[in-house]
Amino acid sequence: MTLIAAQDFVSNFTTIDWWIVGIYLLFTVAVGLYANRYIKNMADYIVAGRSLKSNIAIATMLGSEIGLVTVMYASQKGFTAGFAAFHIGLVAGITCFIVGVTGFIVVPLRRSGVMTIPEFYGRRFGKGVRVYGALILAVAGILNMGVYLKAAGLFITSLTGMSDPNAVNIVMTVLIVLVMLYTILGGMVSVVITDYLQFVVLSFGMIVVCILAVMNLGWVPIVDAVKTIHNEAGFDPFNQDGFGISYVFWMIFTFGLVSCAIWPTAVMRVCAAKDTAVVKSLYRWSSIGFMTRFIIPQFLGICALAWMWQQGGADSRFFEADGSIVGNADETMRAMPIFLGQILPAGLIGLVAAGMLAAFMSTHDSYLLCWAAIIVEDIIAPLKRGELSTKTRLILARSFIFFTGIFLLVWSIFYPMQQDMLDYLAVSGAIYFTGAFAVLLFGLYWKKASRIGAYAALSAGMLALLGLTPIREALHLTNENLGMDINEAQIGLGVTVLSLALMIFGSLLFPDRTIESDTGSDIEASA
């Protein structure tokens, strides 16, 4: 069968669509300029003065979590795994709802009055743990964010039909400049405003796109395509030819518990909430969004799979000669936006692009703000003798946003993606959250948790790097060398268990008598 070339897919994107996108981008920059007038101190800049009420808190949580990156990696998973990928959204929604009902982890954190998770480390275990934990969090978080720009670049170029080899890099550069501009100026205030607008635009847009996709393809051909390409593994997440049981449990932990209760950008919404009642309401209602943010893009990825199969079948751009999906991660990420560029009419495709860019902006501003705040408040400030002035803190936070943005651009250009983006994000994030889960869990609920236990648990998270495909291959941790296949899910679960064990045994063997808090006062610890 004839290979389908990139230029054979002619997008419906027109001049009117570029106008729609351009006007929206200018509007978001204007929001950053306007929001700057409300920034008086670091609390305003990082957590919007802790003033978020239920409705706006829910919208900004969902607005940040339903990002372009989420749409891209979730659609890629739908494309490469079929309907079985829906289990990720189901466990995310159920877990978020349970957290909302019980208040597990998030309510005690809000009661503590901290602005960041490492600040809690400092109050509970002392300044050293705070700085060490913040350093790991910043490294893991920035590394985790390192492929976001590539996802955005691939989306825009694929949706609009750009064929220039340098187009992806140019788009990434423009986007990161815009994001840095209004995040540096507006802080959390601009994040909240743009998240709310993006939540409204994207929610309706995604529903309309799904309806059009089904109308274009028909339900039966979609199901038949998944059955033909993925067989039973495309419907059963426990099938060993697909995800398997260890992967399902890994998703329950990572995109279930961690994404809503441990990941810093979600916790920032907790810290910005008015009170604990708002926190619980936030999680109960956000559970719907945590579920649909995966399932809707995954369904679009499945629709793209069916459409590409209809267009080319085996031995075409997205499929090998035996009918299996190509192993190029960048290429499978392109499938969904190329599909949208074919079925959406002019005008509507511009609105979708604007909504997706809004999603990209809201995710990036939240993350840039989060990492900059942690570096300033939890690494530099505790190590600096004497108090940092508000002006100095704001200058430092804005400077780190700038330098982080430069790193993200370089990393996105040069890092070779050799696994689905969702799996990369889970592995890189695990450097932080496997240890953080143990420290938060026992720090909040076990009086005997000690400083040495916290250090040990946090250190164990570095082993999660073994889940990255390039590192596994460099260390020869492959099926050919070991005689068995060890995947990123098994490594992640193993590191989580190790972190919990080290926290327990480290605390029992090396109990604290007293620890010095960040304020300099001694805190009595249980022996």
C-alpha positions in Angstrom: 0.0 0.0 0.0 1.2 3.5 -0.8 2.8 5.4 2.0 0.8 8.5 3.1 3.2 11.4 3.2 2.8 14.4 5.6 1.9 16.8 2.8 -0.9 14.5 1.7 -2.9 15.7 4.8 -4.1 19.2 3.9 -5.5 20.9 6.9 -8.7 23.0 6.8 -6.9 25.7 8.8 -7.4 29.1 7.1 -6.6 32.8 7.6 -9.7 33.4 9.7 -8.5 30.7 12.1 -5.1 32.4 12.4 -6.9 35.6 13.3 -9.0 33.9 16.0 -5.8 32.4 17.5 -3.9 35.7 17.3 -6.6 37.7 19.0 -6.8 35.2 21.8 -3.1 35.2 22.4 -3.0 39.0 22.6 -5.9 38.9 25.1 -4.1 36.6 27.4 -1.0 38.8 27.4 -3.3 41.7 28.3 -4.6 39.7 31.2 -1.1 39.3 32.6 -0.5 43.1 32.3 -3.8 43.9 34.0 -3.3 41.3 36.8 0.0 42.8 37.7 -1.7 45.7 39.5 -3.0 43.2 42.2 0.4 41.8 43.1 1.5 43.2 46.5 3.3 40.3 48.1 4.4 36.7 47.6 1.0 35.4 48.9 -0.8 37.3 46.2 1.8 36.1 43.6 1.8 32.4 44.5 -1.7 31.6 46.0 -3.8 34.6 45.0 -4.0 35.8 48.6 -5.8 32.5 49.7 -9.0 34.0 48.4 -10.4 31.3 46.1 -14.0 30.2 46.7 -15.6 27.0 45.6 -16.7 27.9 42.0 -13.6 29.7 40.9 -11.4 27.2 42.7 -13.0 24.3 40.8 -12.7 26.1 37.5 -9.1 27.0 38.0 -8.2 23.5 39.1 -9.9 21.9 36.0 -8.6 24.7 33.8 -5.0 23.9 34.8 -5.4 20.1 34.6 -7.3 20.0 31.3 -4.3 21.3 29.4 -3.1 20.9 25.8 -0.3 18.6 27.1 -3.0 16.4 28.8 -5.0 16.3 25.6 -1.9 15.3 23.6 -0.6 12.6 25.8 -4.1 11.2 26.6 -5.0 11.1 22.9 -1.7 9.4 22.1 -2.6 6.7 24.7 -6.0 6.3 23.1 -4.3 5.9 19.7 -1.7 3.4 20.9 -3.9 1.4 23.3 -7.6 1.8 22.3 -10.6 1.8 24.7 -8.5 0.1 27.4 -6.9 3.5 28.1 -10.2 4.6 29.6 -9.2 3.0 32.9 -6.8 5.9 33.5 -9.6 8.4 33.5 -11.9 6.2 35.6 -9.3 5.7 38.4 -8.4 9.4 38.3 -12.0 10.5 38.8 -12.8 7.9 41.5 -9.7 8.6 43.5 -10.2 12.4 43.3 -13.8 12.0 44.6 -12.6 9.8 47.5 -10.0 12.5 48.4 -12.8 15.1 48.3 -15.0 13.0 50.7 -12.2 12.1 53.1 -10.0 15.1 52.8 -7.0 12.6 52.7 -3.7 14.6 52.8 -5.2 17.8 51.3 -7.3 18.9 54.3 -4.4 18.6 56.9 -2.2 20.5 54.4 -4.6 23.4 54.1 -5.0 23.5 57.9 -1.3 23.8 58.3 -1.4 27.1 56.3 1.7 26.2 54.2 2.0 27.6 50.6 4.1 24.7 49.3 4.7 21.0 50.1 8.4 21.6 51.0 7.2 24.2 53.5 5.4 21.4 55.3 8.6 19.3 55.2 10.3 22.2 57.0 7.6 22.6 59.7 7.5 18.9 60.3 11.1 17.7 59.9 13.3 20.9 59.8 15.0 23.1 57.4 17.3 20.5 55.9 14.5 18.3 54.8 12.7 21.3 53.4 15.6 22.3 51.2 16.5 18.8 50.1 12.9 17.9 49.3 12.4 21.2 47.4 15.5 20.6 45.4 14.3 17.1 44.3 10.8 18.5 43.6 12.2 21.3 41.5 14.4 19.0 39.4 11.7 16.4 38.9 9.1 19.0 38.2 11.1 20.9 35.6 12.2 17.6 34.0 8.6 16.4 33.9 7.6 19.6 32.2 10.4 19.3 29.7 8.3 17.8 26.9 5.3 20.1 27.3 6.6 22.5 24.6 7.2 19.7 22.2 3.6 18.5 22.6 2.3 22.0 21.9 4.6 22.4 18.9 3.5 19.1 17.4 -0.1 20.0 18.0 0.0 23.4 16.3 2.1 22.3 13.3 0.0 19.2 12.8 -3.4 20.9 13.1 -2.5 23.8 10.8 -0.6 21.7 8.3 2.8 23.3 8.7 5.4 21.2 6.8 8.6 23.2 7.4 11.1 21.0 9.3 11.8 23.9 11.6 8.2 24.8 12.3 7.9 22.9 15.5 10.9 24.7 17.1 9.6 28.1 15.9 6.2 27.5 17.4 7.7 26.3 20.7 9.8 29.5 20.9 6.9 31.8 20.3 4.7 30.0 22.8 7.2 29.9 25.7 7.9 33.7 25.2 4.2 34.4 25.5 3.7 32.2 28.6 6.7 33.6 30.4 5.6 37.2 29.6 2.2 37.1 31.3 3.1 34.6 34.1 6.1 36.8 35.1 3.8 39.8 35.2 0.6 38.4 36.7 1.5 35.4 39.0 -1.4 33.3 40.4 -3.9 36.1 39.7 -3.5 35.9 36.0 -3.5 32.1 36.3 -6.9 32.1 37.9 -8.4 34.5 35.4 -7.1 32.6 32.3 -7.9 29.2 33.8 -11.5 30.2 34.3 -11.9 31.4 30.7 -10.1 28.4 29.3 -12.2 26.0 31.3 -15.4 27.4 29.7 -14.0 27.5 26.2 -12.3 24.1 26.2 -15.2 22.3 27.9 -17.7 23.1 25.2 -15.2 22.8 22.4 -14.1 19.3 23.3 -17.7 18.0 23.5 -18.5 19.5 20.1 -15.3 17.9 18.6 -16.3 14.5 19.9 -19.8 14.7 18.4 -18.3 15.7 15.0 -15.8 12.9 15.1 -18.5 10.3 15.7 -20.7 11.8 13.0 -17.8 11.7 10.6 -16.7 8.1 11.3 -19.6 6.3 12.8 -19.5 4.3 16.0 -19.2 0.8 14.5 -16.1 1.6 12.3 -14.4 3.1 15.4 -14.9 -0.1 17.4 -13.9 -2.3 14.5 -10.7 -0.4 14.0 -9.7 -0.9 17.7 -10.6 -4.6 17.4 -8.5 -5.0 14.2 -5.4 -3.2 15.4 -5.3 -3.9 19.2 -7.4 -7.1 19.5 -8.6 -7.9 23.1 -5.9 -5.7 24.6 -7.7 -2.7 23.1 -10.7 -3.3 25.4 -9.3 -5.0 28.5 -6.7 -3.0 30.5 -5.7 -6.1 32.5 -4.7 -8.0 29.3 -1.0 -8.7 29.4 -0.6 -7.9 25.7 -1.7 -4.4 26.5 -1.4 -2.6 29.9 -1.4 -5.4 32.4 -2.3 -5.4 36.1 0.9 -3.6 37.3 0.3 -0.7 34.9 -3.3 -0.4 36.1 -2.1 -0.1 39.8 0.6 2.3 38.7 -2.1 4.5 37.1 -4.3 4.3 40.3 -1.4 5.7 42.2 0.1 8.2 39.8 -2.9 9.7 37.8 -5.3 8.9 40.6 -3.9 9.8 44.0 -0.7 11.7 43.1 -2.2 13.9 40.4 -4.9 15.3 42.7 -3.4 15.2 46.2 0.4 15.1 45.9 1.3 16.9 42.7 2.3 20.5 43.6 0.2 22.4 41.0 -3.0 20.8 42.4 -1.8 21.4 46.0 -1.4 25.1 45.1 -5.1 25.2 44.6 -5.6 23.7 48.0 -3.3 26.3 49.5 -5.2 29.1 47.7 -8.6 27.9 48.8 -10.5 30.0 51.4 -10.9 27.1 53.9 -11.1 23.3 54.2 -14.8 23.2 53.2 -13.8 24.7 49.9 -11.0 22.2 49.6 -13.4 19.2 49.9 -15.9 20.7 47.6 -13.1 21.4 45.1 -12.1 17.8 45.0 -15.6 16.3 44.9 -16.6 18.4 41.9 -13.2 18.3 40.2 -13.4 14.5 40.1 -15.6 14.8 37.0 -13.0 16.8 35.3 -10.2 14.6 36.4 -12.0 11.7 34.7 -13.1 13.5 31.5 -9.7 15.2 31.0 -8.4 11.7 30.1 -11.4 10.0 28.5 -12.4 12.7 26.0 -8.9 13.1 24.5 -8.4 9.4 24.6 -11.6 9.0 22.6 -10.4 11.5 20.1 -7.1 9.5 19.8 -9.2 6.4 19.1 -11.2 8.3 16.5 -7.9 9.3 14.9 -6.8 5.7 14.9 -9.9 4.6 13.0 -9.6 7.5 10.5 -5.9 6.9 9.8 -6.6 3.1 9.4 -9.4 4.0 6.9 -7.1 6.3 5.0 -4.0 4.1 4.8 -4.3 0.7 6.6 -1.2 -1.4 7.0 2.2 -0.1 5.7 1.2 3.6 5.8 2.4 6.6 7.8 1.0 5.4 11.2 1.1 1.6 10.7 3.7 -1.0 10.0 3.3 -3.7 7.3 1.9 -6.1 9.9 -0.8 -3.6 10.9 0.9 -2.6 14.2 1.3 1.0 15.2 4.6 2.7 14.4 7.0 3.0 17.3 7.8 6.7 16.8 6.4 8.6 19.8 6.5 12.0 18.1 4.6 10.6 15.1 1.8 9.0 17.2 1.3 12.3 19.0 0.6 14.0 15.6 -2.3 11.6 14.8 -5.0 13.4 16.7 -4.3 17.0 15.6 -3.9 15.8 12.0 -7.3 14.1 12.3 -8.9 17.3 13.7 -7.4 19.3 10.9 -9.2 17.1 8.4 -12.7 16.9 9.9 -13.2 20.4 11.5 -14.5 23.2 9.2 -12.7 26.6 9.0 -13.6 28.9 11.8 -14.4 26.0 14.2 -10.8 24.7 13.9 -9.6 28.2 14.9 -11.7 28.2 18.0 -10.5 24.7 18.9 -6.9 25.8 18.3 -7.4 28.9 20.5 -9.0 26.7 23.2 -6.1 24.3 23.1 -3.6 27.1 23.3 -5.5 28.5 26.3 -5.1 25.1 27.8 -1.4 25.1 27.1 -1.0 28.6 28.6 -2.9 27.7 31.8 -0.9 24.6 32.3 2.5 26.3 31.7 1.7 29.3 33.8 0.7 27.2 36.7 3.8 25.0 36.5 6.3 27.8 35.9 4.8 29.7 38.9 4.9 26.6 41.0 8.5 25.6 40.4 9.7 29.2 40.7 7.9 29.6 44.0 9.4 26.4 45.4 12.9 27.4 44.4 12.6 30.9 46.1 10.5 30.0 49.1 11.9 26.5 49.9 15.5 26.6 48.8 16.8 30.1 48.7 14.9 31.7 51.5 15.6 29.0 54.1 19.3 29.0 53.2 19.6 32.8 53.2 20.5 34.4 56.5 17.9 37.0 57.3 14.6 37.7 55.7 14.2 38.3 52.0 12.2 41.4 51.2 9.0 41.1 49.1 10.7 42.9 46.3 13.6 40.4 46.3 11.3 37.4 46.4 9.3 38.6 43.5 12.4 39.4 41.4 13.9 36.0 42.1 10.6 34.2 41.3 10.3 36.0 38.0 13.9 35.3 37.2 13.5 31.6 37.8 10.4 31.6 35.6 12.5 33.0 32.8 15.4 30.6 33.2 13.1 27.6 33.6 11.4 28.6 30.3 14.7 28.7 28.5 15.6 25.2 29.8 12.2 23.8 28.7 12.8 25.1 25.2 16.2 23.5 25.0 15.1 20.2 26.5 12.0 19.9 24.2 14.2 20.4 21.2 16.9 17.9 22.0 15.4 15.1 24.3 14.6 12.0 22.2 11.1 10.7 23.1 11.3 6.9 23.1 8.0 6.1 25.0 4.5 7.5 25.1 4.4 10.9 26.7 2.1 9.8 29.5 4.7 7.2 30.6 7.5 9.8 30.4 5.5 12.1 32.7 4.7 9.4 35.2 8.4 8.3 35.4 9.9 11.8 35.7 7.3 12.9 38.2 8.0 9.8 40.3 11.4 11.1 41.1 9.5 13.5 43.4 6.2 11.9 44.3 7.3 8.4 45.3 9.3 9.9 48.2 6.9 12.8 48.8 4.0 10.4 49.2 5.8 8.6 52.0 6.9 11.8 53.7 3.4 13.4 53.5 1.6 10.3 54.6 3.7 9.6 57.6 4.5 13.2 58.4 0.7 14.0 58.6 -0.6 10.9 60.2 2.3 9.2 62.2 3.9 11.0 65.1 7.0 8.8 65.1 8.0 9.8 61.6 11.6 11.2 61.7 13.9 13.4 59.8 16.2 10.5 58.8 13.2 8.6 57.5 12.2 11.6 55.4 15.7 11.9 53.9 15.8 8.2 53.1 12.3 8.2 51.5 13.0 11.3 49.4 16.3 9.9 48.2 14.7 6.6 47.0 12.7 8.5 44.5 15.8 9.0 42.3 15.6 5.3 41.4 12.5 6.1 39.4 14.8 7.4 36.6 15.3 3.8 35.7 11.8 3.9 34.2 12.9 6.2 31.3 13.5 4.2 28.2 16.8 5.9 27.2 18.3 5.2 30.7 17.0 1.6 30.7 18.7 1.0 27.4 21.9 2.7 28.4 22.1 0.4 31.5 21.0 -2.6 29.4 18.0 -3.2 31.6 16.1 -4.7 28.7 14.4 -8.0 27.9 17.4 -9.1 25.8 19.9 -8.7 28.7 17.7 -9.6 31.7 15.6 -12.4 30.2 12.5 -10.6 31.4 10.8 -7.3 30.6 10.8 -4.7 33.4 8.5 -1.8 32.5 8.2 1.7 33.9 5.1 0.7 36.0 6.9 -2.1 37.8 9.9 0.2 38.5 7.6 3.0 39.8 5.6 0.7 42.1 8.9 -0.8 43.4 10.3 2.6 44.2 7.1 3.6 45.9 7.2 0.5 48.2 10.9 1.2 48.9 10.2 4.8 49.8 7.5 3.8 52.3 9.7 1.1 53.8 12.7 3.5 54.2 10.4 6.1 55.8 9.2 3.5 58.4 12.5 1.8 59.2 14.5 5.1 59.1 12.0 6.6 61.6 12.1 3.6 63.9 15.9 3.2 63.8 16.7 6.9 64.0 13.9 8.6 66.0 13.9 12.4 66.5 14.0 13.9 69.9 13.7 17.5 68.8 13.9 19.1 65.4 14.4 22.8 64.6 11.6 24.3 62.6 12.1 26.9 59.9 11.2 29.6 62.5 14.1 28.5 64.7 11.9 27.1 67.5 12.3 23.6 68.8 9.5 21.1 68.0 9.2 18.2 70.3 8.9 14.9 68.4 7.6 11.6 69.6 10.2 9.0 70.4 
